[in-house]
Amino acid sequence: MKGNIKEMCIFKNQYLSFMNTELEKERIIKKLLKVEDEWLLKAMKKLLDIDTEDVSDEHQIILNERLASYEADPNYVLDWEKLKEELQIKKG
């Protein structure tokens, strides 16, 4: 009987710790959703190892242009395998 009570207390403590952790994460997420400071967001991304490789502004412009072009006409794309075949044929 004593073992069961001890196990129940351990389980309760673990459960409470888990719930506190979940509540804390939720509180942090709510705060982060309101953050406007770009430096702070970059720091959080780096801390959490999220997308740590920055894309330069010039490259971001190019990516945005290419995405807009694709979205304007999704049928105007090249199939990589077909393109490789064509290049190999032309190469000889």
WOFENNOR-V392977 format. One record per pair of residues at least 24 apart in sequence whose C-alpha atoms are under 7 Angstrom apart, sorted by sequence separation. I is the first residue (numbers start at 1). J is the second residue. If there is no record, write none. Layout:
# WOFENNOR-V392977
I J
I J
This chain:
# WOFENNOR-V392977
none
